[in-house]
Amino acid sequence: MSEFQQWAFPESLQPKADETQFDLTRALDAVVLVRAEVPADGYTAPNLGTERGGYGAVIREDGLVLTIGYLINEASQIWLTTNRGTVVAGHRLAYDQATGFGLIQPLGRLDAPHLQRGLASDVKVGDSAFVIGHGGLAHALKTRVIGKREFAGYWEYLLDEALFTAPAHPQWGGAALLNAQGDLIGIGSLLVQQEVNGEAVHVNMFVPIDLLNPILDAMLQTGRSPHPPHPWLGMSTQDPEGKLVVGKLSPGGPAQRSGIRVGDMVLGVGALRVHGLAELFRAVWRLGAAGVDVPLTLSRAGDVLHITVKSADRNDFLKKPMLH
């Protein structure tokens, strides 16, 4: 865990207790280090690795930890470390693919405070905020919300409204985004490049905490969202210059099995022409839940092809948590 400890933000970028409207020490101690080990034969291991590290926010008195799901997806072992040095094993309790949230249940006493959940919908562009990582003030950053907008990821992921902040935290995975009152409003997901005042800068993307409230009870009870899973194609699509191009296929996934190839250009879903990843995903998801047939119109080497993909539930390809 040395790479998570041997650095620090300049003091000018760190929050200061006398400048905040909340108990800063308590907020810092509510974020834990998350370490996960994934079997080498896990479906996500080739892309995400077998050893993963990031952060998580304690959100209940019983120590329940909210993190970004890719850190713990398919994990066989999870370890949580507090600012006080307590190390506790964790259980991968739930993962929601639609939002990206993951839940970890500590298997021992974590002895860490918890964060109150706020509402990202109440935050305005330009508002000050704080990104908190494990490790105290050294890994806490004063930042600002610079955008609230749609985000589409090539891995068949779509948020109607994500939060974007700058300056960016270099270790964003699972970091806690707090509003000016110290309430949790987002969980760190990505580092992306965005144009700000005519200059390309790195910013963090956070999943809004508002998306957790409607699904939390179901995640705790069943390990997943109460909503039917979206149809999954196993097709990573890039959108250079406004064109939708298949960049990668998941091994044994629906798209590969249907004969789709890397380099194919996606023109539409059935007779509906699509432009951009968000349009593509919404058109596919409107057809029904996982398992539905998805008719795609493609261009390959100048030829127009019509290929129907039998979609799947991506969760069926992933290793399930072991019961304790």
C-alpha positions in Angstrom: 0.0 0.0 0.0 3.0 2.3 -0.1 2.0 4.0 -3.3 -1.2 5.1 -1.5 0.9 6.7 1.3 4.1 8.1 0.0 2.8 11.3 -1.5 0.9 14.4 -0.3 -1.0 17.3 -1.8 0.6 20.7 -1.2 -0.9 22.3 2.0 -2.5 25.0 -0.2 -4.7 22.4 -1.8 -5.6 20.6 1.4 -8.8 21.5 3.3 -8.3 23.3 6.6 -10.5 22.7 9.7 -11.1 26.4 10.3 -12.3 26.8 6.7 -14.8 23.9 6.7 -18.4 23.8 7.9 -18.1 20.2 9.2 -15.9 18.0 11.4 -13.0 17.6 9.1 -11.2 14.9 11.2 -14.3 12.8 11.3 -14.8 13.1 7.6 -11.2 12.1 6.9 -11.5 9.0 9.2 -14.6 7.9 7.4 -12.7 7.0 4.2 -10.8 3.7 4.2 -8.3 2.1 2.0 -9.7 -0.8 -0.1 -7.5 -3.6 -1.3 -8.9 -6.5 -3.4 -7.5 -9.7 -4.9 -9.3 -11.2 -7.9 -8.7 -14.7 -9.2 -6.5 -14.9 -12.4 -9.4 -16.6 -14.2 -11.9 -13.9 -13.3 -13.6 -12.5 -16.4 -12.5 -8.9 -15.5 -8.9 -9.9 -14.6 -7.4 -9.2 -18.1 -8.7 -5.7 -18.1 -8.7 -4.6 -14.5 -6.0 -6.8 -13.0 -5.9 -9.2 -10.1 -4.7 -6.8 -7.5 -6.8 -3.6 -7.1 -6.6 -0.7 -4.8 -8.6 2.4 -4.1 -10.8 3.9 -1.4 -14.3 3.5 0.1 -16.6 5.6 2.3 -18.2 4.3 5.4 -21.9 5.2 5.2 -23.5 3.5 8.2 -22.8 2.9 11.9 -22.2 -0.8 11.3 -19.3 0.0 9.0 -20.9 -0.6 5.6 -18.5 0.7 3.0 -19.6 2.2 -0.3 -17.0 2.2 -3.1 -16.7 2.1 -6.9 -17.6 -1.4 -8.1 -14.7 -2.1 -10.4 -12.4 -2.3 -7.3 -14.2 -5.3 -5.9 -15.8 -6.9 -8.9 -15.1 -10.7 -8.7 -12.9 -10.2 -5.7 -12.0 -13.3 -3.6 -10.4 -11.3 -0.8 -10.9 -7.7 0.4 -9.0 -5.8 3.0 -10.1 -2.5 4.6 -7.6 -0.2 6.4 -8.6 2.8 8.5 -6.6 6.0 9.2 -6.0 4.5 12.7 -4.2 1.5 11.2 -7.0 -1.0 11.8 -7.1 -3.7 9.1 -10.3 -5.7 8.6 -11.3 -8.3 6.1 -14.3 -7.4 4.0 -17.1 -9.2 2.1 -18.1 -8.2 -1.4 -21.7 -7.6 -0.5 -23.1 -6.1 -3.7 -22.3 -4.6 -7.1 -24.6 -2.6 -9.3 -23.5 -2.4 -12.9 -25.9 0.3 -13.9 -24.5 2.9 -11.4 -21.1 1.3 -10.8 -21.6 1.3 -7.0 -20.2 -1.5 -4.9 -20.8 -2.4 -1.2 -18.4 -4.0 1.2 -19.4 -5.4 4.6 -16.5 -5.4 7.1 -16.0 -8.8 8.7 -14.8 -7.3 11.9 -15.1 -4.0 13.9 -13.9 -1.2 11.6 -14.1 1.5 14.3 -14.5 4.3 11.9 -17.1 7.1 11.8 -19.5 7.2 8.9 -20.5 10.0 6.5 -24.0 11.4 6.1 -25.3 11.2 2.6 -26.3 14.4 0.9 -27.9 15.1 -2.5 -25.8 15.8 -5.6 -28.9 17.3 -7.2 -28.6 20.2 -4.7 -25.1 21.0 -5.8 -24.5 23.7 -8.5 -21.8 24.0 -11.0 -19.1 26.2 -9.4 -19.8 25.0 -5.9 -16.7 24.2 -3.8 -16.3 20.6 -2.7 -13.8 18.2 -1.2 -12.3 14.9 -2.5 -11.3 12.7 0.4 -9.0 9.7 0.1 -7.6 7.4 2.8 -4.6 8.8 4.6 -5.8 12.0 6.2 -5.2 15.5 5.1 -2.3 14.5 2.9 -4.8 12.8 0.5 -7.6 15.3 0.8 -8.2 17.9 -1.9 -10.1 21.2 -2.1 -11.8 21.1 -5.5 -14.8 22.6 -7.3 -17.7 21.1 -9.3 -17.1 22.2 -12.8 -19.8 20.2 -14.6 -23.0 18.1 -14.2 -23.7 16.3 -17.4 -24.3 13.0 -19.2 -21.5 10.5 -19.3 -21.3 7.5 -21.6 -18.5 4.9 -21.2 -17.4 2.5 -24.0 -18.0 -0.5 -21.6 -21.8 -0.1 -22.0 -22.2 2.4 -19.2 -24.3 5.5 -19.1 -25.1 8.1 -16.4 -27.8 10.7 -17.2 -25.9 13.2 -15.0 -22.4 12.7 -13.5 -20.4 15.1 -11.4 -17.1 16.5 -12.7 -14.5 18.2 -10.5 -11.2 20.1 -10.9 -8.5 20.1 -9.8 -8.4 16.3 -10.1 -7.4 13.8 -7.4 -4.7 11.4 -8.8 -6.1 8.4 -6.9 -9.8 8.8 -7.6 -11.2 5.2 -7.4 -13.7 5.1 -4.6 -12.8 8.5 -3.2 -15.5 10.4 -1.4 -16.8 13.7 -2.8 -18.2 15.9 -0.1 -20.2 19.1 -0.4 -19.5 22.2 1.6 -21.4 20.8 4.6 -19.4 17.6 4.6 -22.1 15.4 3.2 -21.3 12.6 0.8 -22.5 13.5 -2.7 -20.4 11.2 -5.0 -18.0 8.3 -5.3 -14.9 8.6 -7.5 -15.0 6.7 -10.7 -12.7 8.1 -13.4 -10.0 10.5 -14.4 -10.9 12.1 -17.8 -9.7 15.0 -19.9 -12.0 17.9 -20.4 -11.7 21.3 -22.0 -11.9 24.1 -19.3 -11.6 27.7 -20.5 -10.1 26.5 -23.8 -7.5 24.3 -22.1 -7.5 20.5 -21.9 -7.2 19.6 -18.2 -7.7 16.4 -16.2 -10.9 16.2 -14.1 -12.5 13.6 -11.9 -15.9 12.0 -12.7 -18.0 11.0 -9.7 -21.1 8.9 -9.6 -23.8 10.9 -7.8 -24.9 9.5 -4.4 -28.5 10.2 -5.4 -28.4 7.0 -7.5 -27.8 4.9 -4.4 -30.9 5.7 -2.4 -33.5 3.9 -4.6 -31.4 0.7 -4.9 -29.7 0.4 -1.5 -32.2 -1.8 0.2 -32.3 -4.3 -2.7 -28.5 -4.3 -3.0 -28.2 -5.2 0.7 -30.8 -8.0 0.4 -30.0 -9.5 -3.0 -26.5 -8.1 -4.0 -27.8 -6.2 -7.0 -30.2 -3.5 -8.1 -34.0 -4.2 -8.1 -34.2 -3.1 -11.7 -33.9 -5.7 -14.5 -30.4 -5.9 -15.9 -29.7 -4.0 -19.2 -29.0 -6.2 -22.2 -25.3 -6.6 -22.5 -23.5 -7.0 -25.8 -19.9 -7.4 -24.7 -18.9 -4.8 -27.2 -16.6 -1.9 -26.4 -17.4 0.9 -28.8 -15.3 4.0 -29.4 -16.7 7.2 -31.0 -13.9 9.0 -32.8 -15.0 11.9 -35.0 -18.7 11.1 -34.4 -18.4 7.5 -35.7 -19.2 4.4 -33.6 -16.5 1.9 -34.1 -16.2 -1.5 -32.3 -12.8 -1.3 -30.5 -12.9 -4.6 -28.5 -15.0 -7.6 -28.0 -15.4 -9.5 -24.7 -14.2 -13.1 -25.1 -17.2 -15.4 -25.5 -19.6 -12.4 -25.2 -22.8 -12.0 -27.2 -21.3 -9.7 -29.8 -18.3 -12.0 -30.5 -20.5 -15.1 -30.7 -22.8 -13.3 -33.2 -19.9 -12.6 -35.6 -19.3 -8.9 -34.9 -15.7 -8.0 -35.5 -13.3 -5.3 -34.2 -13.4 -2.4 -36.6 -17.0 -2.8 -37.5 -18.9 0.6 -37.6 -22.2 0.7 -35.8 -24.8 2.5 -37.9 -28.0 1.8 -36.0 -30.1 -0.4 -33.9 -32.6 -2.0 -36.3 -33.8 0.8 -38.5 -32.9 3.5 -36.0 -29.8 5.4 -36.9 -27.7 6.2 -33.8 -25.1 8.9 -33.2 -22.9 8.7 -30.2 -22.6 6.2 -27.4 -25.5 7.4 -25.3 -27.9 7.1 -28.3 -26.6 3.6 -29.0 -27.0 2.4 -25.4 -30.4 3.9 -24.9 -31.6 2.4 -28.2 -30.4 -1.1 -27.1 -31.8 -0.8 -23.6 -35.2 0.3 -24.9 -35.6 -3.1 -26.5 -36.0 -4.8 -23.1 -34.0 -6.6 -20.4 -31.0 -8.8 -20.7 -31.6 -11.7 -23.1 -33.5 -9.7 -25.7 -32.5 -9.9 -29.3 -30.6 -6.7 -30.5 -30.7 -6.1 -34.2 -27.6 -4.1 -35.2 -26.9 -2.4 -38.5 -23.2 -2.3 -39.2 -20.7 -1.2 -41.9 -17.7 -3.5 -42.6 -15.3 -2.8 -45.4 -17.9 -0.8 -47.3 -20.7 -3.4 -46.9 -23.8 -2.9 -44.8 -24.5 -5.8 -42.5 -27.5 -6.7 -40.4 -26.6 -8.8 -37.4 -28.9 -9.8 -34.5 -27.1 -10.2 -31.2 -28.7 -12.3 -28.4 -27.9 -10.1 -25.5 -27.0 -11.4 -22.0 -26.8 -10.4 -18.4 -23.2 -9.4 -17.8 -23.4 -10.6 -14.2 -23.7 -14.2 -15.6 -20.1 -13.9 -16.8 -18.6 -12.8 -13.4 -17.4 -14.8 -10.4 -19.9 -14.6 -7.6 -19.0 -13.6 -4.0 -18.2 -16.5 -1.7 -20.5 -16.9 1.3 -19.0 -16.4 4.7 
